[in-house]
């Protein structure tokens, strides 16, 4: 298991208790301190001294969750790799079930649903107190374990309809599968790097297994690595990430015959990535209002496009804004139609 930790002094100990309490005991834990300035490194060192299954690695500066996970992947020695965020918890029989399923099917990837919870402290959960599950993120409803067909058309359907790829911490990855494709997380500063990594896994894995039982508690009240204040600087990073993410998808998927034979297939995957970024990182953060970007956000958009496209930036900006205006008009029309239905 790879556990990236940054400024995680207050939550890492409880996370590690849930991992070390697993019914399945034959595993290693790679703790990667990503340049923390609190007591995270000291805690990691203490944990390593207490349990021979733990290895502690350290970045001299903060490089981000992607780099920390990559460090863990390259250091891993086990047959399988899983990722656990330092402020989340694992149910005690979670990895036992995942490992046994992977062995039964010789799976490259095992994918299950994940739980999200709020209004409960991690320590209370470990103490056995009841806690509310406020949201379930689920794949296509399953009656039992199921291998995803190798047929890429079916995988495209699952990609668009159920987003099986969206996160990494509800999955188990065979290490030699990752090595075969050289799969690592994107190193550029980006958003939703887990989306990109797991999307590639969905299309590259020959044996992609889905199981119905969840095991992961995503703690919304924790100090998540992804929760940072939003600003115009954040918007610039989002826009750059959208372009970098498209290049990442092309790098890993572009050589696959299914995508190489018909370019529109890769373009469809990339466009889904763009829509995901807009829906998750642009619309909710107030950059886009009333069918257009705010004045401050518009200046950021044009700045990023100038940096990327130089002399062609004005034309790209025109296309970009035209697309957004058309999308906004379509949303307004859809909303008006729904209101008419409600009035009938």
Residue, then its C-alpha position, 0 to 999 in steps of 0.5 A: x500500500x502506498x500512502x502519500x502524506x503531506x502535513x498529515x501529523x494529526x490524521x496519519x496515525x489513525x489512518x495507519x491504525x486502520x491499515x495495520x488492523x487489516x485481517x489480511x496481514x501479508x503486505x507492505x506499507x510505503x509511507x511517502x512524506x511529501x516535504x511536510x513541515x509539521x511532525x509528519x516525517x517524525x511520525x512516519x519514522x516512528x511508525x517504521x520503527x514499530x512495524x517491519x512492514x512499513x517503509x518510510x521514504x521522504x521528499x526533501x520538498x513538496x512535490x505533490x500527491x502524484x510525485x509521492x504516489x510515483x515514488x511509492x510505485x517505483x519502490x513497491x515490491x509486492x504483487x499488487x499496489x493500492x493507494x490510501x490517502x493519509x486522512x482516510x480509513x480502510x475497513x478491516x476486511x477490505x484488502x483481504x477481499x480485494x486480494x482474494x478476488x484479484x487472485x481468483x481472476x488473475x486481474x490486472x485491476x480490481x475496482x470496487x465502489x467507495x464510501x464517502x462519509x461526513x460528520x464523524x471523527x476518524x477516532x470515533x469510527x475506529x472505536x466502533x461508534x456508528x457513523x453516517x454514510x452520506x454518499x455512495x459513489x457506485x459503479x454500474x450495479x452488480x450482482x456479483x464479481x464481473x470481469x469487464x469485457x475486453x471489447x473496447x466499445x463496452x469499456x467506452x460505454x462504462x467510461x462515459x456512463x459510470x466513470x469507473x476510472x475516476x479515483x485510484x483509492x478504491x482499486x487494487x493494481x497488479x504491479x507488473x501490469x503498471x510496469x509493463x506500460x510504464x504507468x505513472x501519475x502525471x508529474x506536471x502540477x495538475x488536477x484530478x491526476x487520479x482520474x487520468x491514471x485510472x482512465x488509462x488503466x481502464x483501457x489498458x488492463x486486459x483483465x479488469x475486475x469489478x466487485x460489488x463490496x466497498x471497503x474505503x471510507x473517504x473522510x470528507x472532514x479530513x485534511x484532504x490533500x486536494x482541498x485548497x482555496x480557489x482563486x484566479x491562480x487556481x483557474x490558470x492551473x485548471x486550464x493548464x491541467x486540462x491541456x496537460x491531461x489531454x496530452x497524458x491520455x494521448x501518450x498512454x492510449x494513442x499507441x493502442x490500435x483501438x485509438x490509433x485506428x480511429x482518432x475520434x475515439x481518443x478525442x472522445x476520451x479527451x473531451x470527456x476529460x475536458x467536461x469533467x474538469x469544467x463541471x468539477x473545477x470551473x463551474x462550482x468555483x464561481x469562475x463562470x456566471x451567467x453564460x460567460x466567465x467573470x472579467x477576472x477569470x476571462x483575463x486568466x483564460x486569455x493569459x493561459x492561452x497566450x502562453x500556450x498558443x502564442x500568435x494563435x491565442x486570440x483565435x483559440x480564445x474566440x473558439x473557447x468562448x464561443x463554445x462556452x456561450x453555446x453550452x450556456x445557452x443549451x443549459x438555459x434552454x434545458x432548464x427552461x424546458x424543465x420548468x415548463x414541465x413542472x408547471x404543467 
